[in-house]
Amino acid sequence: MSISPPKWSDPGQDPPKDEEERLRELGYQPVLARRMGGFGNFAISFSVISILSGCMTLYGFGLGTGGPAVMLWGWAGVGLFVLCVGMALAEVTSAYPTSGALYYMADRLGGRKWGWYTGWLNLLGLLGAIAGIDYGCALFTGAFLNLQWGFEPTPGSTMIIFICILLLHATLNLFGVRLVSLLNSVSVWWHLGGVALIVGALAIVPSDHQSPEFVFGEFVNNTGWDNPIYVAAIGLLLAQYTFSGYDASAHLSEETSNASVAAAKGIVRSIWVSWIAGFALLAGLTFAIQDYAGTQDTATGVPPAQIFIDALGTGAATALLLVVIVAQLFCGNAEVAAASRMVFAFSRDNALPGSRLWRKVSSRTQTPVPAVWLSVSFACLLAVPSLYSATAYGAVTAINVIGITPAYAIPVYLRLRAGNRFEPGPWSLGRWSRPIGWVAVVWVACVTVLFCLPQSNPVTVDSMNYASIALAAVLILATVWWFVARHSYSTPSAYGNAREQAEIAENIV
């Protein structure tokens, strides 16, 4: 497949416009610090995808929902489709490089209501992702403390660890985008080095390994459903959940140099690098399983930790768990950055209750401080039910996936519908735009339905899949608030009038 080069590199084309000038053309006065380079922009999406978070957290889910065969082949197939989604979204991002990202694209291509609903879906998914990532990190931290000092994690102690992680991420994000970019750059090498260390240790140290026939062909069904096709489809959740959050590159575009190109490349690169490294990680874990049933029923509550213990011993397992926990901390920090920029942008267009507060930007760090605190506070509330129900973490995961995944396809669909009315940015798919775009839209439509289906049988209050309820709740909330805020919500057509300039100045504190 050939992707057309940036338009400004073609003979006779003008050089690229200054990104601040482009932002003004899109309707916004620049107020955020443009201190992130192309690698930093890629790094934030790669950190949010975080194979050491998603793959490790949901590995236990995969063991019983299709087993090794679905995990490995599902990862390969889902990664290919997600790459199509990412490339299609990158093309639209190149044309509209703003912090609002998905909802701004939808608004421009489809109108105010398209933008409104896309924004609420995207926001719910981002906030759910913070809760899912950081609560997962708290679970792994509890397992680490158990191995190291015999600490017995309870729902209450896990919640305290979770709140401490949220406070850490809020604090780090308050120092400005330069620190966030630095941490994300470190995160890339930590993730890649961590995967190499884990896979290498699991390949060399254990004397016994599973056969390739087991790793790539063993089907396990502990769901209670009889249809293997249905079970395999549900098992795709492991891969699809992990392959989310790459819109972070778009949300940080107002803080990225040459964003019209760098943000688009950041999305695509984060997906294919994660695709390759994630496959290696899943294969390495699965080859090293010593006791399948014991791994599923581990007392640590974290199946990968049991694989480390059985294959490498408690000391090495503790060290590798620490590697995973640090990677998850990087992931959560990047997600807070992305979500806070979405809160800032949505408030800038008066879409949220209390928008006047959430859109304020620190004059010292040029960071949307109130938006950071709102993001971590709401994520904390989403995880509170975990104190009372073991299924609540799965519900939070569902909120993330069901919110953010449909939001990826809406701008792509509207771009396809717009046809020649869409003006590509400097990063374009060229003649591949329409076929890749339709593959992306159809795939997202299919997985959105899959993620609303029940995952275990019989369906009870504890085993119910709450994704459909989460989707209905956010659509109802968005509809109700539309009638309150529809007269104040709008994306600007062009920046420059006196009222807008006064409002921007007022929001820098």
Disulfide bonds with the S-S distance in Angstrom:
none
